[in-house]
Amino acid sequence: MALNIVFMGTPDFAVPSLAEIISSGHNIIRVYTQPPRRAGRGKQLTKSTVHQFAELMGLPVATPESFRKSKVIDELEELNADVACVVAYGQILPQRALDAPEYGCLNLHGSLLPRWRGAAPVQRAIMAGDAQTGVQIMQMAKGLDTGDILLSEATDIRPTDTAETLSQRLSQLGSQMWPRALGAIERGALTPTPQSGEATYAHKIEKSEARLDWSRPARDLECHIRGLAPFPGAWCDIAGKRVKVHFATVEDAQGDPGEVLDDRLLIGCGEQALRLTSIQPAGKSRMTADDYLRGTTLAVGTRLD
């Protein structure tokens, strides 16, 4: 039988999941997503990616500002949904909302819980230098990402992964899990497994974290750069101007933190050195270090802030 499903999601990460659930033949009776926000240089009100895709598919969309309002939960309860599928929705659901569908709310989370509970699991996994991460579908509970695990898929974090590429891979991997989870609901075969191990928290990325601290080891900074690429982007000051660093490689060289060690953007760190290979000066497009240096002279021995 086809299930009556409420889908909750907002960014690009959630779209493949919605598409897969539609393709699996279940009934999407309503899509919840964040309200339109002002974006771009013109600060125009822009619908979320999920909102745009849902409308393209002819699905009814709701954009409540908050699920803390009783009227919003009343409307959810009136839908008599079998289950809610939640993917990066961006709102905390109170217990009454979690209990509204017959089988509750299932959430797709981009880490191997209990590691990296919270808002930025993909970024934090790369920034911490983790070798592996994954996606899991869990039964949502009142706490922050504390629910029982229903399905899990792991993947290695590649040396070239950025937050963007890893997020895209996890999004696709996670989307393919939904037909299995929903099929298990139909058969009454979902098997919840409590989370085990020490919990870590993927706190929201703060702007203050983006500035590179050259006193840190080069390996840490290389992970930091990839975890913040492309947004908000790690950065440093070069010749008094802000420059985003999209990619860098670690080299076994020594110099003072922030010291320019050669004529190809090798920078000293607390341990070893970091060669900046892909950068973006303020107001310009992303470019290679070689292209950047054609228009910028940076003497060996210069200190970067």
Order of alpha helices (4+ residues) and beta strands (2+ residues): beta-alpha-beta-beta-beta-alpha-beta-alpha-beta-alpha-beta-beta-alpha-beta-beta-alpha-alpha-beta-alpha-beta-beta-beta-beta-beta-alpha
